[in-house]
C-alpha cells in the first residue's frame, strides 16, 4: 500500500517566501551515498521541492548539496521529506514524484545565503 502525503491543498503552510526556479540539487536517496542530480521546482530558506524518479517515503532524511546560481560553493544540508506527490508525465519512463523537503540541518549562514538569493531574485 502506498503511503504518500499529498502536497497541502488550499491555504499554504509555508512560513517563508519561496520562488519557483530550477536549481541543481545533488541528492543521495535511500542512504545509498551515491548522489544524483535533480532539479528544484521551488525553494525557500526553509526547504525546497524537487522532482525525483523514485518514491521517497515521508519523514525520510535526505542529504542535499545545493548549487545557488552565481555562487561557487555548494550549500550542504539535510532535509526531511514532508510530502510526496506522484504524477505521470504522459510518456514512457516511469513515475515521477515531486517531494517537499524541509531543511533540518542547515547552518544559519547557509540559510541566509538562500534567503538573500531569493530576496535578490524577487527584486529583479
N, C-alpha and C positions, 0 to 999 in steps of 0.2 A: 504494500500500500504506500502510496506517495504522500509524504507529509511536507508540503510546501506552504509556507506562509505567504500569502499574496501581498503585493505592494499595497500599502494603505490607500484606500479609496476615499474620495470626498475631501474632507479637511486634511491638509498636510500636517504631518507631525514633526516637520523639520524645525530645528532650533536655530539654525544658521543659514545665511543666504547661500545659494548654490548657483552654479552656472552649467548650462548644457554645453559641453565641449568634449572633444575627443582628445584624450591624453594617453600616451603609452603607460602601461602599468604592468610590471612583471610580477607574476603571482605563482606561488608554489601551492597547488591544490592538493588536497588529501595527504598532506605531510610527506610527500614523496621527495621533497627537497629540490626537485627539478623545476626550474622556473619556465613559464611560458609567458609570452607577451599577449595581453588582452588590452582592450581599449575601453576607456570610460565613456559612459553616456552623460554623466554629470558628476560634479564634485563640489564639496563644501569643506570647510575646515573641520567638520565633524565626521565626514565619511564620503563615500562615493558609490556610484552604481557602475558595474561593468557587465559586459556581455561575455559569457563563457560558453563552452561547448559541452559541458557535462553538469549533471546535477550536483549541487552542493547543499548539504543539509543546513538548515537554520541552526544557529549557535556554533557553527564551525569557526575556529580561529584560523586566520589565514595570514601568512607573512606577505607584505607588499613592498614593492620598490617602485616608487612613482617618479616619473620624469616630468618636472614642470618645464614647459616651453621657455626658452631663453635662459635657463639656468643650467649650469654644468653638473652639479651634484644631484644625486637622487635623494628622495625622502624615503627613509627606511622606517617602516611601521608595521604594526599588526592590527588586524581588524576582525570583528565578529560579524558573521553573516546574520542580518536581522530580518531579511525577507528574500524570497526567491520566486521568480515568476517565469514559468515555462511558456515558450511561444514557438510557433512554427514559421519558418521562413517561406514556405510555399515552394520549396525546391528541395532537391536531394541534398544530403549532407548531414542529416540527423537533427536532433533537437538543439535548441539554444535556450539559454537562461539569462535573464537579467537578474543580478543579485545585488542587493543593497548591503553595503558593508559599513559598519560604524567603527571608527578608529578606537582601539582600546589601549594601544601602547604607542604614543607619539609624543615627541618632545614638544615643549612649549614653543621653541624656536621653529620647528618644522610646521607646527600648526599655524604659526604666524606667517610663515612663507606661503602656505596655501591661502590663508586669509588675504594677505597682501596681493597675491596674484589675482584672486577673484575680484577684489576691490579695483585693481588696475584694469582688469578686463571689462568690468561693468562701466567704468568711466570712459572707455573708448567710444 
